[in-house]
Amino acid sequence: MGSKSLKLSAYLDDLEELRAKMMDAARELGIKHPAVLKYSMEIDEAHNKILRLEHSAYYSK
């Protein structure tokens, strides 16, 4: 497995962990709580990392 595949796997794991934390926070604190927004923004950042990695992999072929 290449280093980009390992990075992608790690990013996907991070994304799933953040998603689970956001869902737990939303259940416990309510959907409008600042902690839920914080997790949502972190998820966006993690997703952007994945897209950048996939984009660089596609164009480096």
C-alpha positions in Angstrom: 0.0 0.0 0.0 1.4 3.4 -1.0 1.9 6.4 1.3 -1.1 8.2 -0.3 -3.3 5.1 0.4 -2.1 5.1 4.0 -2.8 8.9 4.3 -6.2 8.4 2.8 -7.0 5.6 5.2 -5.9 7.8 8.2 -7.9 10.8 6.9 -11.0 8.6 6.5 -10.6 7.3 10.0 -10.3 10.9 11.3 -13.4 11.9 9.4 -15.4 9.0 10.9 -14.2 9.8 14.4 -15.2 13.5 14.0 -18.6 12.4 12.6 -19.2 10.2 15.6 -18.2 13.0 18.0 -20.4 15.5 16.3 -23.4 13.1 16.4 -22.8 12.5 20.1 -22.5 16.2 20.8 -25.7 16.9 18.9 -27.6 14.3 20.8 -26.3 15.5 24.2 -26.2 19.3 23.6 -28.6 20.0 20.8 -27.9 20.6 17.1 -27.3 24.3 17.5 -24.6 24.0 20.2 -21.3 25.6 19.4 -19.5 22.3 20.0 -21.5 20.7 17.2 -20.6 23.5 14.8 -17.0 23.1 15.8 -17.1 19.4 14.9 -18.9 20.2 11.6 -16.2 22.7 10.7 -13.5 20.1 11.5 -15.3 17.6 9.4 -15.3 20.1 6.5 -11.5 20.5 6.9 -10.9 16.7 7.0 -13.1 16.3 3.9 -11.1 19.0 2.1 -7.8 17.1 3.0 -9.3 14.0 1.4 -10.3 15.8 -1.7 -6.9 17.4 -2.0 -5.2 14.0 -1.6 -7.4 12.4 -4.2 -6.9 15.4 -6.6 -3.1 15.2 -6.3 -3.2 11.4 -6.8 -5.4 11.8 -9.9 -3.1 14.4 -11.5 0.2 12.7 -10.6 -0.7 9.7 -12.8 
